[in-house]
């Protein structure tokens, strides 16, 4: 027994020693490849009973997306059950693999935890996705991030399909997005963080953050975020790590002196998506021009401070989320189309002086920041937003069974729905598309629809067995409204899921239909009046047989009634 104990102790010492070396490696100017990262975590999960690693499904590249969980229950089913029941934090890394700060930060944190045996039963369940964009991480180089100071090599922004996965959380074009929804809803994290590196202006801060728009947050989430979480993080980071935490520098103009604007975290983005489910959601943005090791340490400090705060406020977090979910499920209105209201606060900013000298090659003025001339001064902070749109929330939505891609995504997001057992006719509201604009260039694989306008109507709808009915009175109500209300910025309609309903399928031959128009006009005095008025007022209309016939055709019994009517119906 003594010999076995000695051998075990030697193995443990060697393992811990190797991890100390690994820690130092993660603190340098290198970041692991996908294979190095996966192998290291597999080894840690074998050596430490506190570390669990699960293959959650294949990415578009064909390799697995893993989830690493600390302080679980040593069993996959029990661990995920514990995560949903208790307080959980989820960190997402390498959605943009050229921004690998979170990878190294999580590895250092994990190694320190194991070497120092600093596990605490009070600590929340801590989970992180080591590499979300696997294809982008495999596509490794040293030059795709022209503005970034390290590491030596890193991955690429696009995934295997050349999609920016941080625009894919609603449309779910990638396998990765389906794996993420499996992870996210499997854990139901109370707090979510997506680790990034910024682009943009130069300034003194290493660490900035994006929080959800304050004016879009449910009251309970807004209160805990702004009265407890953010003040605590800012205080702790400065006191314990000497790090200033500052809002993400999204410029209103060309330089910070013109003010900064709060980032509008639409549901297409990771934190905008997770916020729909009342997770306290953040994006960490370290500054691109700061050295990679410095950025990693800042990301690690944010991670530690957040875990510490979460440990101390478990009951408050759980209570706030429950309250927010209840208010969302019971809400009678849905707001969207948030825009800055033009009002601003003043915020103390640590920047660098700038100038516009002429460039010796281009001969034109260029923006130049002077890092030898730091300043601290107040700038405008445009963080107040208001919704431009408000709709009455239906009691139920109905989606046709033929919309398999939509239903698949609703199911992936754990939306509660019921299939109709029989064909039936119901008096329901409908969305008729009145106008929209199509993007001139493809955006993330779509010609997205913008500035959508719909009119609401009511009619008898023939529903089929297998069509689904969705109640709005459920925890996922924010997600449901965001994707099924067609005018919402990231609705399924705007992402082209219903484009086929915008195309007329039946037409007429003019030489045949013209013989019917007298009878049509005689039977519809309102149409005749409108026709004659247009004839008197519009010269082009008078001189076009097709225009006249189509005008009458659209109001005649022959015109198809389904064009521009979406296959999503509703009941108040």
C-alpha positions in Angstrom: 0.0 0.0 0.0 2.9 2.4 0.8 4.4 1.7 -2.6 1.1 2.4 -4.3 0.8 5.6 -2.4 4.3 6.7 -3.4 3.7 5.9 -7.1 0.4 7.8 -7.0 2.0 10.8 -5.4 4.8 10.8 -7.9 2.3 10.7 -10.8 0.3 13.5 -9.2 3.5 15.7 -8.7 4.5 15.1 -12.3 1.1 15.9 -13.6 0.9 19.1 -11.5 4.4 20.1 -12.7 3.4 19.6 -16.3 0.4 21.8 -15.7 2.5 24.5 -14.2 4.6 24.4 -17.4 1.3 24.5 -19.4 0.2 27.6 -17.4 3.4 29.4 -18.4 2.9 28.4 -22.0 -0.6 29.8 -22.0 0.8 33.1 -20.5 3.1 33.6 -23.5 2.5 34.8 -27.1 1.1 31.4 -28.3 -2.3 29.9 -28.3 -3.0 26.2 -28.8 -4.3 24.6 -32.0 -7.7 22.9 -31.9 -6.0 19.5 -31.5 -3.6 20.7 -28.8 -6.5 22.3 -26.9 -8.7 19.2 -27.2 -5.9 16.8 -26.1 -5.0 18.9 -23.1 -8.6 19.1 -21.9 -9.1 15.4 -22.4 -6.0 14.7 -20.3 -7.2 17.1 -17.6 -10.6 15.5 -17.5 -8.9 12.1 -17.0 -6.6 13.3 -14.2 -9.1 15.5 -12.2 -12.5 14.4 -11.0 -13.5 18.0 -10.9 -13.1 18.5 -14.6 -15.6 17.1 -17.1 -15.3 17.2 -20.8 -18.2 16.3 -23.2 -18.4 16.0 -26.9 -21.6 17.9 -27.7 -21.8 17.2 -31.4 -20.0 17.8 -34.7 -19.2 21.3 -36.0 -19.6 22.1 -39.7 -16.0 21.2 -40.1 -16.8 17.6 -38.9 -14.8 17.8 -35.7 -16.5 17.9 -32.2 -17.5 20.9 -30.2 -16.7 20.2 -26.6 -18.0 21.6 -23.4 -15.7 21.7 -20.3 -17.5 21.8 -17.0 -16.1 22.4 -13.5 -17.9 21.7 -10.3 -20.4 19.4 -11.9 -21.7 16.0 -10.7 -19.2 13.6 -12.3 -22.0 12.3 -14.6 -23.3 13.9 -17.8 -27.0 13.7 -17.0 -26.5 14.7 -13.4 -24.1 17.5 -14.2 -26.5 19.1 -16.7 -29.3 18.6 -14.3 -27.3 20.3 -11.6 -26.4 23.2 -13.9 -30.1 23.8 -14.7 -31.1 23.6 -11.1 -28.2 25.6 -9.5 -26.3 28.7 -10.5 -24.2 28.3 -13.7 -21.8 30.4 -15.8 -21.1 29.7 -19.4 -18.1 31.2 -21.2 -17.8 30.9 -25.0 -14.4 30.9 -26.7 -13.2 31.2 -30.3 -16.4 32.2 -32.0 -13.8 34.3 -33.8 -10.7 32.1 -33.5 -8.5 35.0 -34.4 -9.4 36.4 -31.0 -8.2 33.5 -28.8 -7.7 35.4 -25.5 -10.5 33.5 -23.8 -9.0 30.1 -24.7 -5.8 30.9 -22.9 -7.6 32.6 -20.0 -9.8 29.5 -19.4 -6.8 27.2 -19.6 -4.8 29.2 -17.1 -7.8 29.4 -14.7 -8.3 25.6 -15.0 -4.7 24.8 -14.4 -4.5 27.2 -11.4 -7.6 25.6 -10.0 -6.2 22.1 -10.3 -2.7 22.9 -9.1 -3.9 25.0 -6.2 -6.8 22.6 -5.4 -8.9 25.7 -5.0 -12.2 24.0 -5.7 -15.1 25.1 -3.5 -18.5 23.6 -3.0 -19.8 27.2 -3.0 -18.5 27.9 -6.4 -21.2 27.9 -9.2 -21.1 25.4 -12.0 -18.5 26.9 -14.4 -18.7 25.7 -18.0 -16.8 26.9 -21.1 -16.8 26.0 -24.8 -13.1 25.7 -25.5 -13.5 26.2 -29.3 -16.9 27.0 -30.8 -15.7 27.8 -34.3 -13.8 24.7 -35.0 -13.4 25.3 -38.7 -12.1 28.8 -38.2 -9.6 27.5 -35.5 -8.3 24.9 -37.9 -7.7 27.6 -40.6 -4.7 29.0 -38.8 -2.2 31.7 -39.9 -0.2 34.7 -38.6 -1.6 37.4 -40.8 -5.4 37.5 -41.0 -5.7 40.0 -38.2 -3.8 42.9 -39.6 -4.6 45.2 -36.6 -3.9 42.8 -33.8 -0.9 42.5 -31.5 -0.4 38.7 -31.2 -0.4 35.9 -30.7 2.1 34.4 -33.1 -0.6 32.2 -34.8 -4.3 32.1 -34.6 -7.5 31.0 -36.3 -9.8 32.7 -38.9 -13.1 34.6 -38.4 -15.2 32.5 -40.8 -16.2 29.0 -40.1 -16.0 26.0 -42.5 -18.9 27.6 -44.5 -17.3 31.0 -44.3 -20.0 32.2 -41.9 -19.5 34.6 -39.1 -21.0 32.5 -36.3 -21.7 35.6 -34.3 -24.4 36.5 -36.7 -25.9 33.0 -36.8 -27.7 32.5 -33.5 -31.2 33.1 -34.8 -31.0 31.9 -38.4 -28.9 28.8 -37.4 -27.4 28.1 -40.8 -24.5 26.2 -39.2 -24.4 22.9 -37.3 -22.4 24.8 -34.7 -25.5 26.9 -33.9 -27.6 23.7 -33.2 -24.8 22.4 -31.0 -24.7 25.7 -29.2 -28.5 25.6 -28.5 -28.0 22.1 -27.2 -25.3 23.3 -24.8 -27.1 26.5 -23.8 -30.5 25.0 -23.1 -28.9 21.9 -21.5 -27.1 24.1 -19.0 -29.6 27.1 -18.8 -26.7 29.3 -17.7 -27.6 32.2 -15.3 -24.6 34.2 -16.6 -23.2 34.1 -20.1 -19.9 35.6 -21.5 -18.6 35.6 -25.0 -14.8 36.3 -25.2 -13.6 38.6 -28.0 -10.9 41.1 -29.1 -12.0 44.5 -30.3 -11.4 46.5 -33.4 -11.6 50.3 -33.6 -10.1 53.3 -31.8 -6.9 53.3 -29.8 -7.2 54.1 -26.1 -5.7 53.2 -22.7 -8.0 50.4 -21.7 -7.1 46.7 -22.1 -10.5 45.4 -21.0 -14.0 46.6 -22.3 -17.3 44.9 -22.1 -20.7 44.9 -23.8 -23.8 44.5 -21.6 -27.3 44.1 -23.1 -29.1 47.3 -23.8 -30.3 48.6 -20.5 -33.7 49.8 -21.9 -34.4 46.3 -23.4 -33.7 44.4 -20.2 -36.5 43.1 -18.0 -36.7 45.2 -14.8 -35.3 42.5 -12.6 -32.3 41.8 -14.8 -31.6 45.5 -15.3 -31.6 46.0 -11.5 -29.2 43.2 -10.7 -26.9 44.1 -13.6 -26.6 47.8 -13.0 -26.9 48.0 -9.2 -24.8 45.0 -8.2 -22.9 43.1 -10.9 -21.3 45.9 -13.0 -20.3 48.1 -10.0 -18.9 45.0 -8.2 -16.9 43.9 -11.3 -15.4 47.4 -11.8 -14.4 47.7 -8.2 -13.0 44.2 -7.9 -11.0 44.4 -11.1 -9.4 47.6 -10.2 -8.7 46.7 -6.5 -7.3 43.2 -7.1 -5.9 43.4 -10.6 -5.3 47.1 -11.3 -7.6 46.8 -14.4 -10.1 49.5 -15.5 -13.3 48.0 -16.9 -14.9 50.3 -19.4 -17.9 50.0 -21.8 -17.1 48.9 -25.3 -15.9 51.8 -27.4 -18.4 51.8 -30.3 -17.7 55.2 -31.9 -20.4 57.7 -32.7 -18.1 59.4 -35.1 -14.5 58.9 -36.2 -12.8 59.3 -32.8 -13.8 58.9 -29.1 -14.0 62.6 -28.6 -17.3 62.6 -30.6 -18.8 60.1 -28.1 -19.5 56.4 -27.9 -22.8 54.5 -28.3 -24.1 51.5 -26.5 -23.9 48.4 -28.7 -27.3 47.1 -29.9 -27.1 43.4 -29.1 -29.6 42.0 -31.6 -30.6 38.3 -31.3 -28.3 37.4 -34.2 -25.4 37.9 -31.8 -24.4 35.4 -29.0 -25.2 37.7 -26.1 -28.3 39.1 -27.8 -29.5 35.6 -28.2 -28.8 34.4 -24.7 -30.4 37.6 -23.3 -33.7 36.4 -24.9 -33.7 33.7 -22.3 -33.0 36.1 -19.4 -29.3 35.1 -18.9 -27.1 37.9 -17.6 -25.2 38.3 -20.8 -21.9 39.9 -21.7 -19.3 40.2 -24.4 -15.7 40.8 -23.2 -13.7 42.9 -25.7 -9.9 43.2 -25.0 -8.1 45.8 -27.0 -6.4 44.6 -30.2 -3.3 46.7 -29.9 -2.4 45.6 -26.3 0.1 42.6 -26.2 -1.6 39.2 -26.3 -0.4 38.1 -22.8 -1.8 41.3 -21.3 -5.1 40.7 -23.0 -5.2 37.2 -21.7 -4.6 38.3 -18.1 -7.3 40.9 -18.4 -9.8 38.3 -19.7 -8.7 35.9 -16.9 -9.3 38.7 -14.3 -12.8 39.4 -15.6 -13.5 35.6 -15.4 -12.3 35.4 -11.8 -14.1 38.5 -10.7 -17.3 37.3 -12.3 -17.1 33.8 -10.8 -16.5 35.5 -7.4 -19.5 37.8 -7.7 -21.7 34.9 -8.9 -20.6 32.7 -6.0 -21.7 35.5 -3.5 -25.0 36.3 -5.2 -26.5 32.9 -6.2 -29.9 33.5 -4.6 -30.2 37.0 -5.9 -29.4 35.8 -9.5 -31.9 32.9 -9.4 -34.6 35.2 -7.9 -34.0 37.9 -10.5 -34.2 35.5 -13.4 -37.4 33.9 -12.2 -39.0 37.3 -11.8 -37.8 38.4 -15.2 -39.1 35.2 -16.9 -42.5 35.6 -15.2 -42.8 39.2 -16.4 -41.8 38.3 -19.9 -44.3 35.4 -20.1 -47.1 37.6 -18.8 -46.3 40.7 -20.9 -49.0 42.0 -23.1 -46.7 43.9 -25.5 -43.5 43.2 -27.4 -41.1 46.0 -28.1 -38.4 46.0 -30.8 -36.6 48.3 -33.2 -34.5 49.9 -30.5 -32.6 53.0 -31.5 -30.6 55.7 -29.7 -32.9 58.5 -28.5 -30.1 61.0 -29.0 -29.7 61.7 -25.2 -26.3 61.1 -23.7 -24.6 61.0 -20.3 -21.0 62.0 -19.6 -18.4 59.3 -18.9 -14.8 59.7 -17.9 -12.6 58.3 -20.7 -8.9 57.4 -20.8 -7.8 57.9 -24.3 -4.9 59.2 -26.4 -4.6 62.5 -28.2 -5.0 62.2 -32.0 -4.1 64.2 -35.1 -4.6 64.0 -38.8 -1.1 64.3 -40.4 -0.6 63.7 -44.1 0.6 60.3 -45.0 3.9 60.3 -47.0 2.6 57.7 -49.5 -1.1 58.4 -50.0 -0.6 62.2 -49.6 -3.9 62.3 -47.7 -4.7 63.0 -44.1 -4.7 59.9 -41.9 -5.9 59.3 -38.3 -3.0 58.9 -35.9 -3.2 58.3 -32.1 -0.3 59.4 -29.9 0.3 56.8 -27.2 2.8 59.1 -25.6 0.0 61.7 -25.0 -2.6 60.0 -22.8 -5.5 62.0 -21.5 -8.5 61.6 -19.1 -11.6 63.6 -20.0 -15.3 63.3 -20.1 -16.9 62.3 -23.4 -20.6 61.7 -24.4 -22.0 58.3 -23.8 -25.2 57.5 -25.8 -26.6 54.6 -23.9 -30.3 55.5 -23.8 -32.4 53.7 -26.4 -36.1 53.5 -27.1 -38.2 51.0 -29.1 -39.6 52.3 -32.4 -42.1 49.5 -32.6 -44.6 47.9 -30.2 -47.0 45.1 -31.0 -49.8 43.4 -29.0 -48.7 40.0 -27.9 -51.0 37.2 -29.2 -52.1 34.5 -26.9 -51.1 31.9 -29.5 -49.2 31.6 -32.7 -49.9 28.9 -35.3 -47.2 27.7 -37.7 -47.9 25.5 -40.7 -46.4 22.0 -40.5 -44.7 22.5 -43.9 -42.4 25.1 -42.3 -40.0 22.3 -41.2 -36.9 24.6 -41.0 -38.7 27.0 -38.7 -40.2 24.3 -36.5 -36.8 22.6 -36.3 -35.3 25.8 -34.9 -38.1 26.4 -32.5 -37.7 22.9 -31.2 -33.9 23.3 -30.9 -34.6 26.3 -28.6 -37.0 24.3 -26.4 -40.1 26.2 -27.4 -43.1 24.5 -26.0 -45.6 23.7 -28.8 -48.5 21.4 -29.5 -49.3 19.7 -32.7 -52.9 19.9 -33.9 -54.4 16.4 -34.1 -57.1 17.2 -36.7 -57.7 19.4 -39.7 -59.8 22.4 -38.5 -60.9 25.9 -39.5 -60.4 28.7 -37.1 -60.8 32.5 -37.2 -57.3 33.8 -36.9 -55.2 36.8 -37.4 -52.7 36.9 -40.2 -49.7 38.9 -41.3 -49.8 40.4 -44.8 -46.5 41.8 -46.1 -47.0 45.3 -47.4 -43.4 46.3 -48.1 -39.8 45.5 -47.5 -36.3 46.2 -48.8 -33.8 43.6 -49.9 -30.2 44.0 -49.1 -28.1 44.7 -52.2 -25.4 42.4 -51.2 -25.5 39.0 -49.4 -25.1 39.2 -45.7 -24.0 36.0 -44.0 -25.5 33.8 -46.7 -28.7 35.7 -47.1 -30.2 38.6 -49.0 -31.7 39.9 -45.8 -35.1 41.7 -45.7 -35.1 45.1 -44.0 -37.6 47.9 -43.2 -40.4 45.3 -43.2 -44.0 46.6 -43.1 -47.0 44.3 -42.5 -50.7 44.8 -42.1 -52.8 42.6 -39.8 -56.0 41.0 -40.8 -58.4 38.3 -39.7 -60.0 35.5 -41.6 -61.0 31.8 -41.5 -57.8 29.7 -41.7 -57.8 26.1 -42.7 -55.3 24.5 -40.3 -53.9 21.0 -40.9 -53.2 18.2 -38.6 -49.6 18.6 -37.7 -49.6 22.4 -37.7 -48.2 23.6 -34.4 -49.8 25.9 -31.8 -47.4 28.0 -29.6 -48.5 29.7 -26.4 -46.9 33.0 -25.6 -47.3 32.4 -21.9 -44.0 30.6 -21.5 -40.4 31.3 -20.5 -39.2 31.5 -24.1 -41.7 34.2 -25.0 -39.0 36.8 -25.9 -37.4 34.4 -28.4 -40.8 33.4 -29.8 -41.8 37.0 -30.5 -38.4 37.9 -31.9 -38.5 35.2 -34.5 -42.3 35.1 -35.4 -43.2 38.8 -35.4 -42.2 39.5 -39.0 -41.2 43.2 -38.5 -38.7 42.3 -35.7 -35.1 42.9 -36.8 -34.0 39.3 -36.7 -37.3 37.5 -37.4 -37.4 34.4 -39.4 -39.2 36.4 -42.1 -36.3 38.9 -42.4 -33.8 36.0 -42.7 -35.7 34.7 -45.8 -37.5 31.6 -44.3 -40.8 32.7 -45.9 -39.6 34.2 -49.2 -41.7 31.8 -51.3 -44.9 33.4 -49.9 -43.9 36.7 -51.5 -44.1 35.4 -55.0 -47.4 35.3 -57.0 -47.9 31.9 -58.6 -50.9 32.4 -61.0 -51.4 35.1 -63.6 -53.6 35.7 -66.7 -53.4 36.2 -70.4 -54.5 39.7 -71.3 -56.5 38.8 -74.4 -58.6 36.4 -72.4 -59.0 38.3 -69.1 -60.0 41.6 -70.8 -63.3 40.0 -71.8 -64.1 39.5 -68.0 -63.4 43.0 -66.7 -66.8 44.6 -67.6 -68.6 41.9 -65.5 -66.1 42.3 -62.6 -66.5 46.1 -62.5 -70.3 45.9 -62.8 -70.3 43.6 -59.7 -67.9 45.7 -57.6 -68.9 49.4 -57.5 -66.1 50.2 -55.1 -63.5 48.7 -57.5 -65.1 50.6 -60.4 -64.8 53.9 -58.5 -61.2 53.2 -57.7 -60.4 52.2 -61.3 -62.1 55.3 -62.8 -60.3 57.6 -60.3 -56.9 56.1 -61.2 -57.7 56.4 -64.9 -58.4 60.1 -64.5 -55.3 60.8 -62.4 -52.6 58.6 -63.9 -51.6 59.1 -67.6 -49.2 56.1 -67.6 -52.0 53.9 -66.2 -54.4 55.1 -68.9 -51.9 54.1 -71.6 -51.0 50.6 -70.2 -53.4 47.8 -70.8 -51.4 45.5 -68.5 -51.5 48.0 -65.7 -55.3 48.4 -66.0 -55.9 44.7 -66.2 -53.7 43.9 -63.3 -55.3 46.6 -61.1 -58.7 44.9 -61.7 -57.3 41.4 -61.4 -55.8 42.0 -58.0 -59.2 42.9 -56.6 -61.1 40.2 -58.5 -62.1 36.8 -57.3 -59.5 35.3 -59.6 -56.5 36.7 -57.7 -54.8 34.2 -55.3 -55.5 35.0 -51.7 -52.3 33.6 -50.3 -49.7 35.9 -51.9 -47.8 38.0 -49.2 -49.7 36.1 -46.4 -47.2 34.5 -44.1 -47.8 30.9 -42.8 -47.7 32.2 -39.2 -51.2 33.0 -37.8 -52.2 34.2 -34.4 -55.0 34.5 -31.9 -55.4 37.2 -29.3 
